[in-house]
């Protein structure tokens, strides 16, 4: 009965871990490809004035 209880505990842990939402947006700071564009400057007005 001890083994069955341990297996049930492991099964519930596995279900709980799999049910947890995974973080999809990982912030890499300055190394994020979304932030490093051209020279790295994030300006919106300069691009419209050119």
Protein Blocks (a to p, Z undefined) as FASTA:
>chain_A
ZZmmmmmmmmmmmmmmmmpccdfbdcehjmlmklmghjlpacfklmmmZZ
